[in-house]
Amino acid sequence: MSGRGNAFVGNSALEQFLYLDHPLKGLSRITQVEDETSYISILNQNASAERARNILAVETSPTDLVGEQAASQPAPVQGSAINFSLKQWSTEIKNSMSSLRKGSNDNRRSIFYTTEEWELLDPTPKDLEDSMALEEKRKHLAEGSKGLTSSAFPFDFGRIPHKARRPLKDMIGSSKNRSSSDSSPTECCSGSGNRLLSELQLKYQSQQEELEKLKKDLLSQKELVRLLQQTVRSSQYDKYFASRLCEGVPKDTLELLHQKDDQILGLNNQLEKLNLEKDSLQQEVKNLKCKVGELNERLGMLMETIQAKDEVIMKLSRQLSECEDSTSSQSGAIHSPTATCTNKELQELDRLKDNLQGYKTQNKFLNKEILELSTLRRNAEAREREWQAKYTSLEAKLCQIESKYLILLQEMKTPVCSEDQSPASEVITQLLEDALKAEPNEQPEQAFFKPHLVSEYDIYGFQTIPEDDDEEKLVAKSRALDLRSLSLSENREISTGVKWENYLASTMNREMMRCVELKNLIRSGIPHEHRSKMWKWCVNLHVKKFKDSAVPGYFQILLQKALEKPNPASKQIELDLLRTLPNNKHYSSPTSEGIQKLRNVLLAFSWRNPDIGYCQGLNRLVAIALLYLEQEDAFWCLVTIVEVFMPRDYYTKTLLGSQVDQRVFKDLLSEKLPRLHSHFEQYKVDYTLITFNWFLVVFVDSVVSDILFKIWDSFLYEGPKVIFRFALALFKYKEEEILKLQDSMSIFKYLRYFTRTILDARKLTAIAFGDLNPFPLRQIRNRRAYHLDKVRLELTELEAIREDFLRERETCAEKRDLISDDEEDS
């Protein structure tokens, strides 16, 4: 019996636990609980053991050591990294099972059953002796009770033969029937029956406790099954791909692949732990909300009770005053019946006073309880906020892990020169496809990890992931996850939304005015739900004099004129409509809702300002404004930018004002960032080719959307100085990375895309409005005036050269066929 038990623990139990299709097929019957009692039945092991043995080929021998004996032996020598055996896994599993049996209670052991008779494998002689002594004791007790009941039914399922067991419900029923049939009218028999019933109840309770312990054991064994299954899967995965990779693959490649697999496995384990912790936090939040609801209900009941008590007190007070008035009115006529009535009234008055005092005391007690409940409620709310902050932090950390996972996949994707791709490239390709698809209806059995879903468009309508380039898709998805992590991290602190709500509530009954508090709020960013209102207020603040001098319906008059009589700018406007913001769903197709609005605003402005008419760049300014403003407000927003903020000739044909601002920006860069300016001068990098578009369209299509709209918040409130601030802040943000580049081509290539890699809007804002101070507007105006004269002089010289060329072409027959760019456009 002992040998058979040990062999079973070494082989059959291991095979049942390592069956890959369903780890619990060997245990087909689980604990069933009935109304009066519970019993356990376990079927025979099926063919899963043979199947697992054939798959894994785990060899064991009776001489294998387990438990403390195995721990004391020296560690085996490691073989090849590719061809290995699962014998080591078998020994570790047996060690785990041995430690589980040693850690169990002394009254029971963690075992496996192999037959329907439920026999304990390898019982000890001491257990057999205890069982026989217990049976003898029960028989003796039954004979002493004069046949009122049979021998006490055993609950020790591990030590009783199958034939001697019956369900507990039948035993209790038969015991009750015998007790009822054999009971006599005598009182002694009823007394012994009561004692026996109490013993049965105690026995039932003890067996219930034993059943709970068995359930806990079953849960621990299920967890062990899951861990063993995961271990075997990983070992089979390594063995399969190691066997495939060993054919003609360099050793360095194998080591690199193993290292990356270990990193992916570690990330998956960390992700699983974070998900478990997230679930527990969500459950605790639900429990806290339930407790808060109960406290609110109790508080409401107490408030109703206090109100009722107050009404009783008021009623008694009125009765007391009435009694006092009646007593004083009848005090003149004192006789024997009246004195008796007065004494009764006085007694009633004393009783009412006592009741009033009691109610006051009770009221104080209830008020104290209400205060305590309020304190408990505040503490519960504080704990809930703390757990919510922790949950947000964990979710942000999860997004960071997913972003690192995508970057790891991108690093592992190397080109294959040969026609036959290796298994490693197939695995990486599959992982990349799964990461990019991220279908919502994924099955939990899938072996590949899939990141969070990323929305196709952000809240502003911009496309988050491009459709064509797979590599750009992966980078864009990683950037979107980083943005989400940053937004979640910001939510852990005091939300700017709360500050905005408080400020707007304070200005409900008064007109909003310029102040330091409002400027600081706008610099921190206007919330999405308040941006439309604040942009409209900022635009009206700057164009109030224009709107007051204009006739009513000014925008509609201009629009009607443009529709009736097209001007020369109409053709260019139509060509640029679909090229404005093709990555935004509001302007992506001719039928999009924003296209017609964009056309109306540009046509109306071309009639208002014929000197400019239309310039490429104005369409993007209007498109951004229309995301939050109506057509007429977007029209006045364009007037604010072109006619109020920017100098004259900024959007004219010569772009005079834009050229002047680039020279002013060069002066500011040499002053604020001298190292970077010297670096550009050393390698002769003309960075104004990049920054020119920043100033012309106010960073549209140059930075991520979250940062873009925060820049526009401050720009519409403070004016063009904000463009200089953020242009310098972008360079300072990446100053160290740019200084590491040592050739002009790499520097210029980096400048073309580096602004899209900046995601932390809070850090960028701190640099723009903190690190770059002082930043007086008077300095910008003076430098604009200085460079304006120089640029005008240069343009005059160029115009003179152009006129000389035209005269020379007219006089010289050889140059008559030459055509200038302007003439070609016309």
C-alpha positions in Angstrom: 0.0 0.0 0.0 2.8 2.4 0.8 4.7 1.7 -2.4 1.6 2.1 -4.5 0.9 5.5 -2.9 4.3 6.8 -3.4 4.4 5.7 -7.0 1.0 7.4 -7.6 2.2 10.7 -6.2 5.3 10.5 -8.4 3.6 9.7 -11.7 -0.2 9.8 -11.8 -0.7 12.9 -9.8 1.9 14.7 -11.8 0.3 13.7 -15.1 -3.1 14.8 -14.0 -1.8 18.2 -13.0 0.2 18.7 -16.3 -2.6 17.7 -18.7 -2.6 20.7 -21.1 -6.1 20.7 -22.6 -7.9 20.9 -19.2 -5.9 20.7 -16.0 -8.8 19.5 -13.9 -10.1 16.6 -16.1 -8.8 14.1 -13.6 -11.0 15.6 -10.9 -14.4 15.3 -12.5 -16.4 15.6 -9.3 -16.0 18.5 -7.0 -17.4 19.1 -3.5 -21.2 19.2 -3.4 -23.0 20.8 -0.5 -26.5 19.7 0.5 -29.0 21.2 2.9 -28.3 19.1 6.0 -24.7 17.9 5.3 -22.1 17.6 2.5 -20.2 14.7 0.9 -17.4 14.4 -1.6 -17.1 11.9 -4.4 -14.2 11.7 -6.8 -14.2 9.5 -9.9 -11.4 7.4 -11.2 -8.6 8.9 -13.1 -9.3 8.7 -16.9 -7.1 8.5 -19.9 -5.7 12.0 -19.4 -2.8 10.6 -17.4 -1.7 8.4 -20.3 -2.1 11.2 -22.7 0.0 13.6 -20.5 2.6 10.9 -20.2 2.8 10.4 -23.9 3.1 14.2 -24.5 5.6 15.1 -21.9 7.5 11.8 -21.5 8.3 12.5 -17.8 10.2 9.7 -16.3 10.3 9.0 -12.5 11.7 6.3 -10.4 10.9 5.1 -6.9 14.4 6.2 -5.9 13.7 9.9 -6.8 14.0 12.1 -3.8 11.4 14.7 -2.9 10.9 17.3 -0.1 13.7 17.9 2.3 15.7 15.0 1.0 15.8 16.4 -2.5 16.7 19.9 -1.2 19.7 18.4 0.6 21.1 16.8 -2.6 23.5 18.8 -4.9 22.1 20.6 -7.9 22.3 18.7 -11.2 24.7 20.0 -13.9 23.0 22.1 -16.6 23.0 20.6 -20.1 22.5 22.2 -23.4 20.3 25.3 -23.6 18.4 23.6 -26.5 18.0 19.9 -25.8 16.8 19.5 -22.2 14.6 17.1 -20.3 11.5 17.7 -18.2 12.8 15.6 -15.4 13.9 18.6 -13.4 10.4 20.0 -13.6 9.0 16.7 -12.3 11.3 16.8 -9.3 10.3 20.4 -8.5 6.6 19.5 -8.7 7.1 16.6 -6.3 9.0 18.9 -3.9 6.0 21.3 -4.1 3.5 18.5 -3.3 5.7 17.3 -0.5 5.8 20.7 1.1 2.0 21.1 0.7 1.5 17.8 2.6 3.9 18.8 5.3 2.2 22.2 5.7 -1.3 20.8 6.1 -3.1 20.2 9.4 -2.2 17.2 11.5 -5.7 15.8 11.4 -5.8 15.7 7.5 -3.4 15.5 4.6 -3.4 16.9 1.0 -3.9 13.7 -1.1 -5.2 12.5 -4.4 -7.9 9.8 -4.7 -7.8 7.2 -7.4 -10.9 5.0 -6.8 -14.5 5.5 -5.9 -14.0 3.8 -2.5 -12.3 7.0 -1.3 -9.5 5.2 0.5 -6.6 7.2 2.0 -3.4 6.5 0.2 -0.7 5.2 2.5 -2.5 5.5 5.9 -0.4 5.2 9.0 -1.0 2.5 11.7 -1.7 5.2 14.2 -4.6 6.5 12.1 -6.0 3.0 11.8 -5.8 2.4 15.6 -7.5 5.8 16.3 -10.3 5.0 13.8 -10.9 1.6 15.4 -11.0 3.0 18.9 -13.4 5.7 17.8 -15.7 3.0 16.3 -15.6 1.0 19.5 -16.4 4.1 21.5 -19.4 4.9 19.3 -20.7 1.3 19.5 -20.5 1.4 23.3 -22.3 4.7 23.4 -25.1 3.3 21.1 -25.6 0.2 23.3 -25.7 2.4 26.4 -28.6 4.4 24.9 -30.9 1.3 24.8 -31.1 1.1 21.1 -32.4 4.6 20.5 -30.0 5.0 17.6 -27.4 3.1 15.7 -23.7 3.7 15.9 -22.7 7.3 15.3 -22.1 7.8 11.6 -18.5 8.5 10.7 -17.6 11.7 8.8 -13.9 10.9 8.4 -14.2 10.3 4.7 -10.5 9.5 4.2 -10.5 6.5 6.6 -13.9 4.7 6.1 -14.6 2.1 3.4 -17.0 3.0 0.7 -19.6 0.4 1.7 -19.8 1.7 5.2 -20.6 5.2 4.1 -24.0 6.7 3.4 -25.0 10.2 2.5 -25.4 12.3 5.6 -29.1 13.2 4.7 -30.1 9.5 4.8 -28.2 8.9 8.1 -30.0 11.8 9.8 -33.3 10.6 8.4 -32.8 7.1 9.6 -31.6 8.3 13.0 -34.7 10.5 13.4 -37.0 7.6 12.4 -35.4 5.2 14.9 -35.5 7.8 17.6 -39.2 8.4 16.9 -40.1 4.7 16.7 -38.0 3.4 19.6 -38.8 6.3 21.9 -41.0 5.5 24.9 -43.1 7.7 27.0 -40.5 7.6 29.7 -38.6 10.7 30.5 -35.2 9.0 30.8 -35.3 7.9 27.1 -36.1 11.5 26.0 -33.1 12.9 28.0 -30.6 10.5 26.5 -32.1 11.3 23.0 -31.5 15.0 23.6 -27.9 14.3 24.6 -27.4 12.3 21.5 -28.9 15.0 19.3 -26.6 17.6 20.8 -23.6 15.3 20.1 -24.8 14.9 16.5 -25.1 18.6 16.1 -21.6 19.1 17.4 -20.4 16.4 15.1 -22.2 18.1 12.2 -20.5 21.4 12.9 -17.1 19.9 13.2 -17.6 18.1 9.8 -18.8 21.4 8.3 -15.5 23.1 9.4 -13.6 20.1 8.0 -15.5 20.6 4.7 -14.5 24.3 4.5 -10.9 23.3 5.1 -11.1 20.8 2.2 -12.6 23.5 0.0 -9.6 25.7 0.8 -7.3 22.9 -0.1 -9.1 22.4 -3.4 -8.6 26.1 -4.2 -4.9 25.9 -3.4 -4.5 22.8 -5.6 -6.3 24.6 -8.5 -3.9 27.5 -8.2 -1.0 25.0 -8.2 -2.5 23.5 -11.4 -2.6 26.9 -13.0 1.0 27.6 -12.1 2.2 24.2 -13.3 0.3 24.6 -16.5 1.9 27.9 -17.2 5.4 26.5 -16.4 4.9 23.6 -18.8 3.6 25.8 -21.5 6.6 28.1 -21.3 8.9 25.1 -21.3 7.2 23.5 -24.3 7.3 26.9 -26.1 11.0 27.2 -25.4 11.7 23.6 -26.5 9.7 24.0 -29.7 11.3 27.2 -30.9 14.8 26.1 -29.6 14.6 23.0 -31.7 13.5 25.1 -34.8 16.1 27.7 -34.2 19.1 25.4 -33.6 19.3 24.7 -37.4 21.8 27.1 -38.8 21.1 30.1 -36.5 24.0 31.9 -34.9 24.4 31.7 -31.1 24.3 35.4 -30.7 20.8 35.5 -32.3 19.6 32.7 -30.0 20.8 34.6 -26.9 19.2 37.8 -28.1 15.9 36.0 -28.8 15.9 34.4 -25.4 16.6 37.7 -23.7 13.8 39.4 -25.5 11.4 36.5 -24.7 12.4 36.8 -21.0 11.6 40.5 -21.2 8.2 39.9 -22.8 7.4 37.2 -20.2 8.4 39.5 -17.4 6.2 42.3 -18.8 3.2 39.9 -19.1 3.7 38.8 -15.5 3.9 42.3 -14.3 0.8 43.2 -16.3 -1.1 40.3 -14.7 -0.2 41.4 -11.3 -1.3 45.0 -12.0 -4.6 43.7 -13.4 -5.2 41.7 -10.2 -4.4 44.6 -8.1 -6.7 46.8 -10.2 -9.6 44.4 -9.7 -9.0 44.3 -6.0 -9.0 48.1 -5.9 -12.2 48.3 -7.9 -13.9 45.9 -5.5 -12.7 47.9 -2.5 -14.1 51.1 -4.1 -17.5 49.4 -4.6 -17.5 48.3 -0.9 -16.7 51.8 0.2 -19.5 53.2 -1.9 -21.9 50.7 -0.4 -20.8 51.8 3.1 -21.2 55.4 2.2 -24.7 54.7 1.0 -25.6 52.9 4.2 -24.2 55.8 6.3 -26.3 58.3 4.2 -29.4 56.2 4.9 -28.7 56.1 8.6 -28.0 59.9 8.6 -31.3 60.5 6.9 -33.2 58.4 9.4 -31.5 60.2 12.3 -32.4 63.6 10.7 -36.0 62.5 10.5 -36.0 61.3 14.1 -34.5 64.7 15.2 -37.2 66.6 13.3 -39.9 64.5 14.9 -38.4 65.1 18.3 -38.2 68.8 17.6 -41.9 68.9 16.8 -42.7 67.1 20.0 -40.6 69.6 21.9 -42.4 72.5 20.3 -45.8 71.0 21.1 -44.8 70.4 24.7 -43.5 74.0 25.0 -46.8 75.3 23.7 -48.7 73.2 26.2 -46.4 74.4 29.0 -47.0 78.0 28.1 -50.8 77.4 28.0 -50.7 75.8 31.4 -48.7 78.6 32.9 -51.2 81.2 31.4 -54.2 79.3 32.8 -52.5 78.9 36.2 -51.8 82.7 36.5 -55.4 83.6 35.4 -56.9 81.4 38.0 -54.6 82.3 40.9 -57.1 85.0 42.2 -60.0 82.6 43.0 -58.5 79.9 45.2 -60.8 77.4 46.8 -60.7 73.8 47.6 -61.7 72.2 44.2 -59.7 74.8 42.3 -56.6 74.1 44.5 -56.9 70.4 43.7 -57.1 71.1 40.0 -54.1 73.4 40.2 -52.1 70.8 42.0 -52.8 68.3 39.3 -51.9 70.8 36.6 -48.6 71.5 38.5 -47.9 67.8 38.6 -48.6 67.5 34.9 -46.4 70.6 34.3 -43.5 68.9 36.2 -44.0 65.8 34.2 -43.9 67.7 31.0 -40.7 69.5 32.1 -39.1 66.2 32.9 -40.1 64.9 29.4 -38.7 68.1 27.9 -35.4 67.6 29.6 -35.3 64.0 28.5 -35.9 65.0 24.9 -33.2 67.7 25.1 -30.7 65.1 26.4 -31.8 62.7 23.7 -31.4 65.4 21.1 -27.9 66.2 22.2 -27.0 62.5 22.0 -28.5 62.2 18.5 -26.5 65.3 17.4 -23.4 63.8 18.7 -24.1 60.6 16.7 -24.7 62.7 13.6 -21.3 64.4 14.0 -19.6 61.0 14.4 -21.4 59.7 11.3 -20.4 62.8 9.4 -16.8 62.2 10.4 -16.9 58.6 9.3 -18.4 59.6 6.0 -15.7 62.1 5.4 -13.1 59.5 6.3 -14.7 57.1 3.9 -14.7 59.6 1.1 -11.1 60.4 1.7 -10.2 56.7 1.5 -12.2 56.4 -1.7 -10.3 59.3 -3.2 -7.0 57.8 -2.1 -7.9 54.4 -3.7 -9.1 56.2 -6.9 -5.8 58.1 -7.1 -3.9 54.8 -6.6 -6.1 53.1 -9.3 -5.3 56.0 -11.7 -1.6 55.7 -11.0 -1.7 52.0 -11.7 -3.5 52.5 -14.9 -1.0 55.2 -16.0 1.8 52.7 -15.2 0.0 50.1 -17.2 -0.1 52.4 -20.2 3.7 53.0 -19.8 4.3 49.2 -19.8 2.3 48.8 -22.9 4.2 51.6 -24.6 7.5 49.9 -23.7 6.1 46.6 -25.1 5.4 48.2 -28.5 8.9 49.7 -28.5 10.3 46.3 -27.8 8.4 44.8 -30.7 9.7 47.6 -32.9 13.3 46.8 -31.9 12.9 43.1 -32.5 11.5 43.7 -36.1 14.7 43.2 -38.2 14.7 42.7 -42.0 15.4 39.1 -43.2 17.7 38.9 -46.2 17.0 35.3 -47.1 13.9 34.0 -48.7 13.1 31.6 -45.8 12.1 33.5 -42.7 13.1 32.2 -39.3 10.5 31.2 -36.7 11.6 34.2 -34.6 10.6 36.6 -37.4 7.3 34.8 -37.7 6.6 35.2 -34.0 7.6 38.9 -34.0 5.4 39.5 -37.1 2.5 37.9 -35.3 3.0 40.0 -32.3 3.2 43.1 -34.4 -0.1 42.3 -36.2 -1.8 41.6 -32.9 -0.5 44.8 -31.3 -1.7 46.9 -34.3 -5.1 45.2 -34.6 -6.1 45.0 -30.9 -9.6 43.7 -31.6 -12.1 44.3 -28.8 -13.5 40.8 -28.9 -10.2 39.0 -28.2 -10.4 35.6 -26.5 -8.7 35.0 -23.1 -7.1 31.8 -24.5 -4.9 33.7 -26.9 -1.2 33.3 -26.1 -0.2 36.8 -27.4 -0.5 39.9 -25.3 -2.6 42.7 -26.8 -2.3 46.4 -25.6 -5.1 48.8 -24.7 -7.3 49.9 -27.5 -6.5 53.3 -28.9 -9.3 55.4 -30.4 -9.1 56.1 -34.1 -9.7 59.8 -33.5 -8.9 62.0 -30.5 -11.5 64.4 -28.9 -10.5 67.1 -31.5 -11.2 64.9 -34.5 -7.5 64.3 -35.4 -6.5 60.8 -36.5 -4.3 59.1 -33.9 -2.9 56.3 -36.0 -2.1 56.6 -39.7 -3.5 54.1 -42.1 -0.7 53.4 -44.5 2.7 53.0 -42.8 2.9 50.1 -40.3 6.0 51.4 -38.6 4.4 54.8 -38.2 1.3 53.1 -36.8 3.4 51.5 -34.1 5.1 54.7 -33.2 1.8 56.6 -33.2 0.1 54.0 -31.0 3.0 54.2 -28.5 2.7 58.0 -28.5 -1.0 57.8 -27.8 -0.4 55.5 -24.9 2.2 57.8 -23.5 -0.2 60.7 -23.8 -2.9 58.8 -21.9 -0.4 57.9 -19.2 0.5 61.6 -18.9 -3.2 62.7 -18.7 -3.9 60.1 -16.0 -0.8 61.2 -14.0 -2.1 64.8 -14.2 -5.5 63.8 -12.9 -3.9 62.5 -9.7 -3.2 66.1 -8.6 -5.7 69.0 -8.2 -7.6 69.1 -11.4 -7.5 72.3 -13.4 -11.2 71.6 -14.2 -12.1 72.3 -10.5 -10.2 75.6 -10.6 -12.0 76.6 -13.8 -15.4 75.6 -12.3 -14.8 77.8 -9.2 -13.6 80.7 -11.3 -16.5 80.6 -13.8 -19.0 80.3 -10.8 -17.5 83.4 -9.3 -18.1 85.3 -12.5 -21.7 84.3 -13.1 -23.0 87.6 -11.8 -20.3 89.9 -13.1 -18.5 90.5 -16.4 -15.2 88.6 -17.0 -12.2 90.9 -16.9 -8.5 90.6 -17.5 -6.6 89.6 -14.4 -3.6 87.6 -13.2 -5.7 84.7 -12.0 -7.4 84.3 -15.4 -4.0 84.5 -17.2 -2.6 81.8 -15.0 -5.6 79.6 -15.6 -5.4 80.1 -19.3 -1.7 79.3 -19.4 -2.4 76.0 -17.6 -4.9 75.1 -20.3 -8.7 75.7 -20.8 -10.7 72.5 -20.3 -12.4 71.0 -23.4 -15.9 71.8 -22.2 -15.1 75.5 -21.5 -12.8 76.2 -24.5 -15.6 77.4 -26.9 -16.9 80.0 -24.4 -13.4 81.3 -23.5 -12.2 81.5 -27.1 -15.3 83.5 -28.1 -14.7 85.8 -25.1 -11.0 86.3 -26.1 -11.9 87.1 -29.7 -14.5 89.6 -28.7 -12.1 91.3 -26.4 -9.7 92.0 -29.2 -12.1 92.9 -32.1 -14.7 94.8 -30.0 -13.9 98.1 -31.8 -14.2 96.4 -35.2 -17.5 94.8 -34.4 -19.0 98.0 -32.9 -18.1 100.0 -36.1 -19.5 97.3 -38.4 -23.1 97.1 -39.6 -25.4 94.4 -38.2 -25.1 91.2 -40.0 -21.7 92.2 -41.4 -20.5 88.6 -41.9 -23.6 87.5 -43.7 -23.3 90.6 -46.1 -19.7 89.7 -47.0 -20.7 86.0 -47.5 -23.6 86.9 -49.7 -21.4 89.2 -51.8 -18.7 86.5 -52.2 -21.3 83.9 -53.3 -22.8 86.3 -55.9 -19.6 87.6 -57.3 -16.5 85.4 -56.9 -13.1 87.2 -56.5 -9.7 86.0 -57.8 -9.0 84.2 -54.4 -11.9 81.9 -54.8 -10.1 79.5 -57.1 -7.1 79.1 -54.8 -9.5 78.7 -51.8 -11.3 75.8 -53.5 -7.9 74.1 -54.3 -6.8 74.3 -50.7 -10.0 73.2 -48.9 -9.2 69.4 -48.9 -5.5 70.0 -48.2 -6.2 72.0 -45.0 -6.3 69.2 -42.4 -6.6 65.9 -44.2 -5.9 64.0 -40.9 -9.0 65.5 -39.2 -12.4 63.9 -39.7 -14.1 67.2 -40.0 -12.1 68.2 -43.1 -11.1 64.8 -44.6 -13.7 64.6 -47.5 -15.7 67.0 -49.6 -18.9 66.0 -47.7 -17.4 66.7 -44.3 -19.3 69.2 -42.2 -16.3 71.5 -41.8 -15.5 72.0 -45.5 -18.5 74.3 -46.2 -17.9 76.4 -43.1 -14.2 76.7 -44.0 -15.2 77.9 -47.5 -17.6 80.5 -46.2 -15.2 82.1 -43.7 -12.3 82.3 -46.2 -14.5 83.8 -48.9 -15.9 86.4 -46.5 -12.5 87.4 -45.3 -11.2 87.7 -48.9 -13.9 90.4 -49.5 -13.1 92.1 -46.2 -9.3 92.3 -46.8 -8.7 92.5 -50.6 -5.0 93.4 -50.0 -4.5 89.9 -48.7 -7.4 88.1 -50.3 -6.2 84.6 -49.5 -2.8 83.3 -48.4 -1.9 79.6 -47.8 -1.9 79.2 -44.1 -5.1 81.1 -43.4 -7.1 78.0 -44.2 -5.4 76.1 -41.3 -6.0 79.0 -38.9 -9.7 79.0 -39.7 -9.9 75.2 -39.5 -8.6 75.2 -36.0 -10.9 78.0 -35.0 -14.0 76.2 -36.4 -13.4 73.2 -34.1 -14.7 75.4 -31.2 -16.4 78.4 -32.8 -19.3 79.1 -35.1 -18.7 80.5 -38.6 -19.1 84.2 -37.7 -16.9 83.8 -34.5 -14.3 82.0 -36.6 -14.3 84.9 -39.1 -13.6 87.4 -36.3 -11.0 85.1 -34.9 -9.2 85.3 -38.3 -9.5 89.1 -38.2 -8.0 89.1 -34.7 -4.9 87.1 -35.9 -4.3 88.8 -39.2 -5.3 92.5 -38.4 -4.7 92.7 -34.6 -1.9 90.3 -33.5 0.4 90.1 -36.6 2.2 93.0 -38.2 1.1 94.3 -41.6 2.3 92.4 -44.6 2.5 89.2 -42.5 0.2 87.2 -44.9 0.7 89.3 -48.1 2.5 88.2 -51.2 6.0 89.2 -50.0 5.4 87.7 -46.5 7.4 90.7 -45.2 6.2 90.4 -41.6 7.0 86.7 -41.5 10.6 87.2 -42.6 11.0 89.9 -40.0 9.8 87.6 -37.2 12.3 84.9 -38.2 15.2 87.4 -37.8 13.8 88.5 -34.4 13.6 84.8 -33.4 17.2 84.3 -34.3 18.2 87.2 -32.0 16.1 85.7 -29.2 17.6 82.2 -29.7 21.2 83.5 -29.5 20.2 85.3 -26.3 18.1 82.7 -24.5 19.9 79.5 -25.8 23.5 80.5 -26.8 24.9 77.0 -26.8 22.2 75.8 -29.3 22.6 78.9 -31.4 26.4 78.3 -31.6 25.8 74.7 -32.5 23.6 75.7 -35.4 26.1 78.2 -36.6 28.9 75.7 -36.4 27.2 73.3 -38.7 25.5 76.0 -40.8 22.0 74.8 -40.1 19.2 77.2 -41.2 16.5 76.3 -38.7 14.3 79.1 -39.9 13.2 76.7 -42.7 11.4 74.8 -39.9 10.3 77.6 -37.7 8.9 79.8 -40.5 5.8 77.5 -40.7 5.4 77.6 -36.9 4.9 81.3 -36.9 2.8 81.4 -40.1 0.1 78.9 -38.9 0.7 79.0 -35.1 2.1 75.5 -34.8 -0.7 73.7 -36.6 0.5 70.3 -37.8 3.8 70.8 -35.9 3.0 69.6 -32.4 0.5 67.0 -30.9 -3.0 68.2 -30.6 -3.1 68.5 -26.8 -0.1 70.9 -26.8 -1.4 72.7 -29.9 -4.7 73.8 -28.3 -3.0 74.8 -25.0 -0.7 77.1 -27.1 -3.8 78.5 -28.8 -5.4 79.2 -25.5 -2.6 81.5 -24.4 -2.1 82.9 -28.0 -5.7 84.1 -28.2 -5.5 85.8 -24.8 -1.9 87.2 -24.8 -1.1 87.7 -28.4 1.9 86.9 -30.7 4.5 86.9 -27.9 3.3 83.4 -27.0 4.6 82.1 -30.4 8.1 83.3 -29.5 7.8 81.8 -26.1 6.8 78.3 -27.2 9.2 78.2 -30.2 12.1 78.8 -27.8 10.6 76.3 -25.3 10.5 73.6 -28.0 14.2 74.0 -28.7 15.1 74.2 -25.0 13.0 71.0 -24.3 15.2 69.0 -26.7 18.4 71.1 -26.4 20.6 68.2 -25.1 19.5 65.8 -27.8 20.2 68.3 -30.5 23.6 69.1 -29.1 24.6 65.4 -29.4 24.1 65.5 -33.2 27.4 66.2 -34.9 26.5 66.8 -38.6 24.1 69.1 -40.5 22.1 66.4 -42.2 21.2 64.6 -39.0 20.4 67.9 -37.2 18.1 69.1 -40.0 16.4 65.6 -40.2 15.8 65.7 -36.4 14.4 69.2 -36.5 11.7 68.1 -39.0 10.0 65.7 -36.6 11.3 66.4 -33.1 8.3 68.5 -32.1 6.0 65.5 -32.5 7.9 63.6 -29.9 7.2 66.2 -27.2 4.2 65.0 -25.2 4.5 66.6 -21.7 2.4 69.8 -22.1 2.9 70.7 -18.5 6.7 70.7 -18.7 6.7 72.6 -22.0 4.4 75.3 -20.5 6.7 75.6 -17.4 9.6 76.2 -19.7 7.8 78.7 -21.9 6.4 80.8 -19.1 9.0 80.2 -16.4 12.5 79.4 -17.6 12.5 81.9 -20.4 11.5 85.0 -18.3 11.9 87.9 -18.5 10.3 88.2 -21.9 9.0 91.8 -22.5 6.9 92.6 -25.5 8.6 95.9 -25.9 11.9 94.1 -26.8 10.1 92.2 -29.6 8.5 95.4 -31.0 11.9 97.2 -31.0 13.6 94.3 -32.8 10.8 94.0 -35.3 11.2 97.7 -36.2 15.0 97.3 -36.5 14.8 94.3 -38.8 11.8 95.7 -40.8 13.9 98.4 -42.2 16.7 96.0 -43.2 14.3 93.6 -44.9 12.5 96.4 -46.8 15.9 97.6 -48.0 16.8 94.1 -49.2 13.4 93.7 -50.9 13.9 97.1 -52.6 17.3 96.0 -53.9 15.8 92.8 -55.2 13.0 94.7 -56.9 15.6 96.9 -58.6 17.5 93.9 -59.8 14.3 92.5 -61.1 13.5 95.7 -63.1 17.0 95.8 -64.5 16.6 92.2 -65.6 13.3 92.9 -67.3 14.7 95.9 -69.2 17.7 93.9 -70.2 15.5 91.1 -71.5 13.5 93.5 -73.6 16.6 95.0 -75.2 18.4 91.7 -75.6 17.0 89.2 -78.1 18.6 86.2 -76.4 16.9 86.8 -73.1 13.4 87.5 -74.4 12.4 83.8 -74.0 13.2 83.8 -70.2 10.2 84.0 -68.0 10.1 84.8 -64.2 8.3 82.8 -61.6 5.7 85.5 -61.1 4.9 85.8 -64.8 4.7 82.0 -65.1 2.1 81.9 -62.2 0.1 84.6 -63.9 
